[in-house]
Amino acid sequence: MNDMANWMVGGSAAMQAIRDLVDKVAPTDATVLISGESGSGKELVAQAIHARSARGSGPFLGINCGALPPTLIESELFGFERGSFTGAGRSHAGMVERASGGTLFLDEVTEMSADMQTRLLRFLETRCFFRVGGTQEIRTDVRVVAATNRSPVQAVRDGSLREDLLYRLAVFPIALAPLRERGDDVVLLAEHFLNEINARNDTAKVFSSGARQTLREYRWPGNVRELKNAVERAYILCEHELKLQPMNLHAAASTDVVSHEDTDGICVPIGSSLAEAEQWLIEATLAHWAGNKNRAAKTLGCSLKTLYNKLAIYGQQHQGMETHA
C-alpha cells in the first residue's frame, strides 16, 4: 500500500463519509475545496480524487500558495515569456499550462495575496490566462482542487479570502475530521505505519497494550503526519525484542519537545502520575544511551542498583499488561 492509500485506512464514520464523497465527486470535473487541520491528509485526498477521475492518467501538479512570495507565485502558476523580467532568459510554461488534461492542486489557497486571488478567480471563470509578459491568451483543460487548513468561512470574514473566490472553489467542499475525532482509526493507522516499517526492515515489532492506550488518549494536534513520525521514532528507540512503549510515543509525538544536537526530551501529559513520569524519564534516558545502564544511572543521578530495581518493576508491569491484553 503506497502513501496515497494511507488516507483510506480507518473504519470510522468520518472516514467512510469522506470516502463516499471522494467516490461521488471524482468522476466529475467539479472544483473541490478540501479543508482540514495541518497533517490531516488534504493532499492525499486530492490525489485520490485525481486517481479516480477520467484525468487519472494525466498530470497531478501541486503548489503551496503560502510558500511562495506574490512575485513568484504568478509566474509559477501561469508561466512567463522570455524577457518579461530580469533573469527570464527563456519562455516557461506554468503549472496551469503543464497540468492540462490533469489536476492542479492549490494547497493553502487562503494564503494567496489579494491580487493573485483576483487572477485565479478570472482563470476559474474562463479557464483562460496570460503568461507573465505575454500578449496571447492561452486556454487550458485542467481541474482545480484547492485546500486550506483554515475555516473557509472564517477566512472570508477576516478578509484573507475573497467571497466570490470561495464560491468558485467550493463547488464541492470536503471537510476532513482531525485524527482525534476518528476513534480507533488512530490505532489502525499506527499499525499500518508500523507494518510498513517492519516490512522494510524485515522485523516484527509490535505495540504494547499500554502503547495502544496512549495512541487513543493523545490528541494528535499534528494529525496523521504527526502519528506517522511518532511511530517511526518509537520504532527507532526500541530494541528489536521489545514492545513499543507509551513513553516512546509521548516523546515522539510531543510538539513541545525541544531538541539540540546532543540532547533530547520527553513531554509528560497533564494528568500523568509521578510514577508514570519517572518511568518515562528512566526509559527515555536508557534509550538515549542505547541501553547502557551505567551511563543512564549516572545521568539520572541514581545508583545502578536502583536503576535495575526500577527496570525490574517496569518489566513486571509490561509482562502483566501483555498477559491481560
Sequence and secondary structure as in RCSB ss.txt:
>XXXX:A:sequence
MNDMANWMVGGSAAMQAIRDLVDKVAPTDATVLISGESGSGKELVAQAIHARSARGSGPFLGINCGALPPTLIES
ELFGFERGSFTGAGRSHAGMVERASGGTLFLDEVTEMSADMQTRLLRFLETRCFFRVGGTQEIRTDVRVVAATNR
SPVQAVRDGSLREDLLYRLAVFPIALAPLRERGDDVVLLAEHFLNEINARNDTAKVFSSGARQTLREYRWPGNVR
ELKNAVERAYILCEHELKLQPMNLHAAASTDVVSHEDTDGICVPIGSSLAEAEQWLIEATLAHWAGNKNRAAKTL
GCSLKTLYNKLAIYGQQHQGMETHA
>XXXX:A:secstr
  GGGGGG   SHHHHHHHHHHHHHTTS   EEEE  TTS HHHHHHHHHHTSTTTTS EEEEETTTS HHHHHH
HHH B TTSSTT  S B  HHHHTTTSEEEEETGGGS HHHHHHHHHHHHHSEE  BT  S EE   EEEEEESS
 HHHHHHTTSS HHHHHHHTTEEEE   GGGSTTHHHHHHHHHHHHHHHHHT    B HHHHHHHHHS  TTHHH
HHHHHHHHHHHHS TTS B HHHHHHHH SS   BTTB      TT  HHHHHHHHHHHHHHHTTT HHHHHHHH
TS HHHHHHHHHHHHHHHHHHHHT 
